Amino acid sequence: MSKQFSISPRAVPSWTLRVSVPFAALVAAAIIGGSILALSGSNPLEAYRTMVDASFNGLRPATRTLTLATPLILTGLAAAVAFRMKIWNIGAEGQLYIGAVTASGLALALPTSTPRSITIAILLIGGIAAGAVWAGLAAIPKAYFSADEVITTLMLNFVALSFMNYLIFGTVSYWRNPETRYPEGLQIPENAKLPMISYRLHYGIVIAILAAILIWWILRRTTYGFELRTIGDSQEASRYAGMRVNTKILSVLALSGALAGGAGAIEVSGVVGRLDPHALSTHELGFTGIVVAAVARLNCMTVIPVAVLLAALMTSGSSLQRVLGIQPEIVFFLQGLIFLFVAAGEFFLANKVNITTKAPTRLEVDGGLTGE
């Protein structure tokens, strides 16, 4: 008897499998990460307990985690929307920067006598529109010239970061505070700041959750969402069915960029309070949003708890170093492990491994008996 292994496509994975695979990826990442901590001389259980305490044990840690989760929800949605159509928008990072530049510029330009609600609405709309336009720079070549959107969106990240740095560090721009010796952004007025819920947690979290519900509804309950999923399955079949594929490519990248641009506007209005390249780029919110979308399996509602989980990992890094002397880079290592195991899990969701037992043939049996 001999065993043979083969791989065949899986028609539709069961609900149990769809839930268990991402969960198993998280558990596997925790086990491997704990093993690395143990080998380095640290107590993994103590480390994980410290991470939980630093992220959720008390109102202040919990609000800090939710504050960081807010932009991750939006960048996770940005990735999930585009990836659903198999449009690989890797540019949420740059779209967030451009949204932040636009929102901070509008906040500084509007009169301080403008009502807070109107000011915040204008800068949010401005950030959303700027992110959509920036994504459009990659959408047009993709739709009409079949350009690789991975390359174009990735390169636009560096352009956006360089532009943002130039506005603060390279010139005396409208965004820069002229009264400080060290280059820094000019503080936006109080009427441009999102109201607070508790400690640093602002109402941007409400906007992010409402955005997740809205995008989920669009993708699951509208003709537009159905066409996005259909085009993602097969562009050629969709064209044959009369769908306007190029228009959908433009719109889905614009929508993805709008969500990321909105995240940038909320960061300026709710957390940073000015155009600050260091604060906006420290956590790499756009790239982390890709991890959020992957772990959530592109489910817009699942993006919310996954964003909170990754935000908890990120906020706990400093506590690990302060309490246990563990370098905070372990947090990024755990993020990488999670992404790696989720990617491996996607393979098993899309394919199944078949094990068959093959009985020996008469010729093989006779050959074995005669020793030939």
Summary of the structure (lengths in Angstrom):
residues: 372
radius of gyration: 24.3
end to end distance: 18.3
largest distance: 99.9
contacts: 1298
relative contact order: 0.21
helix: 72%
strand: 6%
